[in-house]
Amino acid sequence: GQALAMAGREQEAIAPLEQALDSEVTAEWATYVRATLAFLRRDGPALQAARASYAALAPGSMRLRIIDGFVACPTEPYMKAAHCKM
């Protein structure tokens, strides 16, 4: 899913990312995936909720900075938004 989003194929990235939530994953990874899905769906409230959850799980994490980029640049393409707060 991330590879598709990085390649600019954001809508195609959604299904594989949803499947990533079906497997046994850590809470941190699941929350990061939820934040990514919210960004790709342009769902601001879900993105804010996922950001808050992720910050509680992994404050100071590099992934949190990526999520912060999604929040700061919600209308940009995935790659640009992911680096918006770096």
Secondary structure, 3 states (H helix, E strand, C coil): CHHHHHCCCHHHHHHHHHHHCCCCCCHHHHHHHHHHHHHHCCCHHHHHHHHHHHHHHCCCCHHHHHHHHHHHCCCCCHHHHHCCCC
